[in-house]
Amino acid sequence: MQDNEDERIVDKRAASRMHGDESKGAPASAHAGRGSSRHEAEASPAEESTIESQAKQENSTDPTADLAAAREQADNYYKNWQRSAADFINFKRRVEQDRAETARMASAALVINLLPVFDDLDRAVGTVDAKLAGLNWVQGIIAIEKKFASLLEAMNVTEVPADGQAFDPERHEAVGQQPGEAGKVLYVVQKGYQFGDRVIRPAMVIVGDGSDSSG
């Protein structure tokens, strides 16, 4: 009976020792784990700082190079602006020239359409009989012809010189030849007119053929 009690006491002591050994081992292991975690936590910010420093060094550029690049870009912008301004000025000039030329051609077309009417008035006044010159209606026609001529003159329309002039194919149109001085305009069949410095209707003329008209 006493032997059984002694065995139980021995078992309790052995179990107590084993439990004590496990208790002592656990804190050491936990302490080692906490130390390892602390080491990793302390190492991580250092690594991040190193990576960030390297990235900054890679991204950093030379201020002088940046200034040169900015100046080159500004110079390109300025040159492009100059070209655009010159193109716009040339375009504006062409538009104004085209507009002036269009107005000029419209005026020339109007004059060309009016010239036949003026021709009729001019011939009518030139062939008035002296006996009728004093009549009121004749004087009215003469006055209209003069106003018409003044209107053409105000529009910068002038008569092309022809009678007695040397034949000029750019201003004269030969409709026939007669004995007379070669290349000289002998008669004007129809008057010619020019609008400014441009001939809008050449003068129809008779030109000398170079033969002797006395024989």
C-alpha positions as CSV (number, residue, x, y, z in Angstrom):
1,M,0.0,0.0,0.0
2,Q,2.8,2.4,0.9
3,D,4.7,1.4,-2.2
4,N,1.8,2.5,-4.4
5,E,1.7,5.9,-2.8
6,D,5.4,6.3,-3.3
7,E,5.1,5.5,-7.0
8,R,2.3,8.1,-7.4
9,I,4.4,10.8,-5.7
10,V,7.4,10.0,-8.0
11,D,5.1,10.2,-11.0
12,K,3.8,13.6,-9.9
13,R,7.3,14.9,-9.5
14,A,8.4,13.7,-12.8
15,A,5.4,15.2,-14.5
16,S,6.1,18.5,-12.6
17,R,9.7,18.5,-13.9
18,M,8.6,17.9,-17.5
19,H,6.0,20.7,-17.2
20,G,8.7,23.0,-15.9
21,D,11.1,22.2,-18.7
22,E,8.4,22.9,-21.3
23,S,7.5,26.2,-19.6
24,K,11.1,27.3,-19.6
25,G,11.6,26.3,-23.3
26,A,8.5,28.1,-24.6
27,P,9.5,31.7,-23.6
28,A,12.9,31.2,-25.2
29,S,11.4,30.2,-28.4
30,A,8.8,33.0,-28.3
31,H,11.6,35.5,-27.5
32,A,13.6,34.2,-30.4
33,G,10.6,34.6,-32.7
34,R,10.0,38.2,-31.5
35,G,13.6,39.1,-32.0
36,S,13.5,37.8,-35.6
37,S,10.4,39.8,-36.3
38,R,11.9,42.9,-34.8
39,H,15.0,42.5,-37.0
40,E,12.9,42.2,-40.1
41,A,10.8,45.3,-39.2
42,E,14.0,47.3,-38.6
43,A,15.6,46.1,-41.9
44,S,12.6,46.9,-44.1
45,P,12.6,50.8,-43.8
46,A,16.4,50.8,-44.5
47,E,15.8,48.9,-47.7
48,E,13.0,51.1,-48.8
49,S,15.1,54.2,-48.2
50,T,17.9,52.8,-50.3
51,I,15.5,52.0,-53.2
52,E,14.0,55.5,-52.9
53,S,17.4,57.1,-53.0
54,Q,18.4,55.1,-56.1
55,A,15.2,56.1,-57.8
56,K,15.8,59.7,-57.1
57,Q,19.3,59.5,-58.5
58,E,18.0,57.8,-61.6
59,N,15.2,60.4,-62.1
60,S,17.4,63.5,-61.4
61,T,18.6,65.4,-64.5
62,D,21.2,68.1,-65.2
63,P,19.6,71.6,-64.8
64,T,21.8,73.0,-67.5
65,A,20.5,70.3,-70.0
66,D,16.9,71.1,-68.9
67,L,17.5,74.8,-69.6
68,A,19.0,74.1,-73.0
69,A,16.1,71.9,-73.9
70,A,13.6,74.5,-72.8
71,R,15.4,77.2,-74.8
72,E,15.4,75.0,-77.9
73,Q,11.7,74.3,-77.5
74,A,11.0,78.0,-77.1
75,D,13.0,78.8,-80.2
76,N,11.1,76.2,-82.2
77,Y,7.8,77.7,-81.0
78,Y,9.0,81.2,-82.0
79,K,10.1,80.1,-85.4
80,N,6.8,78.3,-86.0
81,W,5.0,81.5,-84.9
82,Q,7.0,83.5,-87.3
83,R,6.2,81.2,-90.2
84,S,2.6,81.2,-89.3
85,A,2.5,85.0,-89.1
86,A,4.3,85.3,-92.5
87,D,1.9,82.8,-94.1
88,F,-1.1,84.7,-92.7
89,I,0.3,88.0,-94.1
90,N,0.8,86.4,-97.5
91,F,-2.6,84.9,-97.5
92,K,-4.2,88.2,-96.5
93,R,-2.3,89.9,-99.3
94,R,-3.4,87.4,-101.9
95,V,-7.0,87.7,-100.7
96,E,-6.9,91.4,-101.1
97,Q,-5.3,91.2,-104.5
98,D,-7.9,88.6,-105.7
99,R,-10.7,90.8,-104.3
100,A,-9.3,93.9,-106.1
101,E,-8.8,91.9,-109.3
102,T,-12.4,90.6,-109.1
103,A,-13.8,94.1,-108.7
104,R,-11.6,95.3,-111.6
105,M,-12.8,92.5,-113.8
106,A,-16.4,93.2,-112.9
107,S,-16.0,96.9,-113.8
108,A,-14.3,95.9,-117.0
109,A,-17.2,93.6,-117.9
110,L,-19.6,96.5,-117.2
111,V,-17.6,98.9,-119.4
112,I,-17.5,96.3,-122.3
113,N,-21.3,96.0,-122.2
114,L,-21.7,99.8,-122.2
115,L,-19.3,100.6,-125.0
116,P,-21.7,99.6,-127.8
117,V,-24.2,102.1,-126.5
118,F,-21.5,104.8,-126.3
119,D,-20.4,103.9,-129.9
120,D,-23.9,104.6,-131.1
121,L,-24.1,107.9,-129.3
122,D,-20.7,108.9,-130.5
123,R,-21.6,108.1,-134.2
124,A,-24.9,109.9,-133.8
125,V,-23.3,113.1,-132.5
126,G,-20.5,112.8,-135.2
127,T,-23.0,112.6,-138.0
128,V,-25.5,115.4,-137.0
129,D,-26.4,117.6,-139.8
130,A,-25.3,121.2,-139.3
131,K,-28.9,122.4,-140.0
132,L,-30.1,120.3,-137.0
133,A,-27.3,121.3,-134.6
134,G,-29.4,124.0,-133.0
135,L,-32.4,121.8,-132.2
136,N,-33.1,121.1,-128.5
137,W,-33.3,117.3,-128.9
138,V,-30.0,117.3,-130.8
139,Q,-28.4,119.3,-128.0
140,G,-29.9,116.8,-125.5
141,I,-28.2,113.9,-127.3
142,I,-24.9,115.7,-127.4
143,A,-25.2,116.4,-123.6
144,I,-25.9,112.7,-122.9
145,E,-22.9,111.7,-125.0
146,K,-20.6,114.1,-123.0
147,K,-21.9,112.8,-119.7
148,F,-21.3,109.2,-120.9
149,A,-17.7,110.1,-121.9
150,S,-17.2,111.7,-118.5
151,L,-18.5,108.6,-116.7
152,L,-16.1,106.4,-118.7
153,E,-13.2,108.7,-117.9
154,A,-14.1,108.6,-114.2
155,M,-13.9,104.8,-114.4
156,N,-10.4,105.1,-115.8
157,V,-11.5,104.1,-119.3
158,T,-9.6,105.9,-122.1
159,E,-9.5,105.7,-125.8
160,V,-6.7,103.7,-127.4
161,P,-4.6,106.0,-129.6
162,A,-4.8,104.7,-133.2
163,D,-5.2,107.2,-136.0
164,G,-1.8,107.9,-137.6
165,Q,-0.1,105.6,-135.1
166,A,2.2,102.7,-135.9
167,F,0.3,99.5,-135.9
168,D,0.5,97.7,-132.5
169,P,-1.0,94.2,-132.5
170,E,-1.5,94.5,-128.7
171,R,-3.7,97.5,-129.1
172,H,-4.9,97.5,-132.7
173,E,-6.8,95.0,-134.8
174,A,-6.3,95.3,-138.5
175,V,-9.5,94.7,-140.5
176,G,-8.0,95.7,-143.9
177,Q,-5.2,97.3,-145.9
178,Q,-5.0,100.2,-148.3
179,P,-2.2,101.8,-150.2
180,G,-0.2,103.9,-147.8
181,E,2.8,103.8,-145.5
182,A,3.5,100.3,-144.4
183,G,2.6,99.5,-140.8
184,K,0.8,102.7,-140.2
185,V,-2.8,103.1,-139.2
186,L,-4.7,105.0,-142.0
187,Y,-8.3,104.9,-140.7
188,V,-10.1,103.9,-137.5
189,V,-13.2,101.8,-138.2
190,Q,-14.1,101.4,-134.5
191,K,-12.5,103.0,-131.5
192,G,-10.7,100.9,-129.0
193,Y,-10.6,101.4,-125.3
194,Q,-8.4,100.5,-122.4
195,F,-9.3,100.1,-118.7
196,G,-6.4,101.5,-116.8
197,D,-3.4,99.9,-118.5
198,R,-5.3,97.0,-119.9
199,V,-6.8,97.0,-123.3
200,I,-10.4,95.8,-123.0
201,R,-11.2,96.4,-126.7
202,P,-8.6,96.9,-129.4
203,A,-9.2,99.5,-132.1
204,M,-10.3,98.2,-135.5
205,V,-8.1,99.9,-138.1
206,I,-7.1,100.0,-141.7
207,V,-3.4,99.7,-142.1
208,G,-1.2,100.8,-145.0
209,D,0.2,98.0,-147.2
210,G,3.4,99.9,-148.2
211,S,2.3,100.7,-151.8
212,D,2.4,104.2,-153.3
213,S,-1.1,105.7,-153.0
214,S,-0.3,108.5,-155.5
215,G,-0.5,106.3,-158.5
